[in-house]
């Protein structure tokens, strides 16, 4: 069994998704989605999701 890096695994998955016609987000899209989610979590004051509020 050959081991592959995490980056190689992600690349292979991305290629398979593209070949299957499934949506694939770019790094910029992923970053924007994560920032949007973080802002939503901060806005609603959800605890246990990276916030330091107690």
C-alpha positions, 0 to 999 in steps of 0.5 A, a space after each residue: 500500500 502506498 501512502 500519499 500526502 493530504 494535498 495529493 488526496 485532495 487533488 484526486 478528490 477534486 479531479 474526480 468531482 470535476 470529472 463527475 460534473 459535481 461543483 468544485 469550490 476554489 480556495 478563494 470560494 472556500 475561504 469566503 464561505 468560511 469567513 461568512 460562516 465565522 461572521 454568522 457565528 459571531 453575530 449570533 453569539 453561538 458558543 463552542 464554535 471557536 468563540 471565546 465568549 463565556 
